[in-house]
Amino acid sequence: MVCGRRYSPGEVAYVCSEEGAEGVLDARYDYAAASPAFQADELAGGSADMWRYRALLPLAESDPTPPLAVGMTPLYASPRLAKLAGVAGVLLKDDSRQPTGSFKDRASALAVALAMKAGAKAVTTASTGNAAAALAGMAASVGMPCVIFVPASAPKAKITQLLAFGARVVLVRGSYDQAFDLCLAASERTGWYNRNTAFNPFMTEGKKTVAFEIWEQCGRTVPDVVAVSVGDGCIIGALGKGFRELRAMGLIDRLPRLVGVQAEGSDYMTRAFESGADPLTMGPITASTVADSLSAGLPRDRLKAMLAARESGGVFLRVSDAEILAAIPELAAHSGVFAEPAAAAAWAGLRRAARQGIVRPEETACVLVTGTGLKDVDAAARGCAEAGLAAMEIDPAPAALDASLTTLNRLIR
Ligand SMILES: *Cc1c(COP(=O)(O)O)cnc(C)c1O
């Protein structure tokens, strides 16, 4: 992505040997050869998970994959959300239902498959939480040792998930960016298979499967817009790549516009987009947001992210922490889908995009729900409290029930 050098499969493990850790690679395939595998009758016989797209993944037919069911998550049409946003249609792509509760399972499942293929002794990653939980879960499913570097400030639920999956957890008293550098050094010294986002180019490959699913679930077409939250930029980059690959195979003739949603306190991509700065040279910002999964001072996948937004005619925009917290109960109450802050941010971003005319009233937008609300219950509780949502508490007595029914009937009317 940086210098244009090309490598054949297996020639380098992760990054460009000239550019070093910043020399992120982009996998290319023979799209004419892959396109028969994407015809409707071929896909009809495929497995109901992400491996149905193996023709465009870096795995052979015989390579084993983790047994957990990753991908082919539901796509819900939500007329009530559409009305709220003031657009013709809203589709929720519900990746909160992945095995470990987040979108990151798509990448981590492929990482573990590749680690098995490489005969690695262990897998490792740095993460703000979800990528680590996903890697730990996928590793546990095949009995592979896993070492995780996370900031000590990661939510308790995410750290608990790691420990329960049997991962070796290193809490770094510092930022995600610092944990990332330590993890790179550790894998260089040990040979552990490294899943780090934008260092391992194949994480994009696992994540792009969501674009293929949206296309299939929309009846082999694509929505006008896809809204996705952005931290490191790997997911939006992967969405862009997936849709470009569908176009390269002649399966779609236009790309959905990608709306990259950032938290106000972690808005590197939005700043670069608005100012026209080159993300290759623009320096880091200081990142801080309630949406811990979106906190990235120097988005590791900023080149792929910028390409995805620009190529598709999309944008980056920012939403406040207050909007993100409010979006949690709003999304949940109007759809039955409970999202963590980073995932609810995509819904908040769609609302903002519709208000600003970036998404027009006659258009249909897909919102990618990237993680479950159970990942960060404290943040969800704050969102409920700020929306004035509270339970009522009563004594276990008939008179108390009478009084509460009066109130409940008024609320339900
Ligand atoms: C990682 C993550 C994101 C952001 O993805 P990036 O590739 O870092 O931009 C959004 N939502 C959730 C729940 C995540 O875990």
The ligand as a MOL file (V3000), in Angstrom:
LIG
                    3D

  0  0  0     0  0            999 V3000
M  V30 BEGIN CTAB
M  V30 COUNTS 15 15 0 0 0
M  V30 BEGIN ATOM
M  V30 1 C -12.6190 -3.0560 16.3780 0
M  V30 2 C -13.9850 -2.5600 16.4660 0
M  V30 3 C -14.4450 -1.4940 15.6750 0
M  V30 4 C -13.5650 -0.6850 14.7770 0
M  V30 5 O -12.8730 -1.4320 13.8030 0
M  V30 6 P -11.5170 -0.8690 13.2050 0
M  V30 7 O -11.0930 -1.8980 12.2290 0
M  V30 8 O -10.5640 -0.7310 14.3610 0
M  V30 9 O -11.8070 0.4480 12.5770 0
M  V30 10 C -15.7720 -1.1290 15.7880 0
M  V30 11 N -16.6110 -1.7560 16.6330 0
M  V30 12 C -16.2090 -2.7790 17.4130 0
M  V30 13 C -17.1880 -3.4060 18.3350 0
M  V30 14 C -14.8790 -3.2210 17.3490 0
M  V30 15 O -14.4950 -4.2150 18.1530 0
M  V30 END ATOM
M  V30 BEGIN BOND
M  V30 1 1 1 2
M  V30 2 1 2 3
M  V30 3 2 2 14
M  V30 4 1 3 4
M  V30 5 2 3 10
M  V30 6 1 4 5
M  V30 7 1 5 6
M  V30 8 2 6 7
M  V30 9 1 6 8
M  V30 10 1 6 9
M  V30 11 1 10 11
M  V30 12 2 11 12
M  V30 13 1 12 13
M  V30 14 1 12 14
M  V30 15 1 14 15
M  V30 END BOND
M  V30 END CTAB
M  END
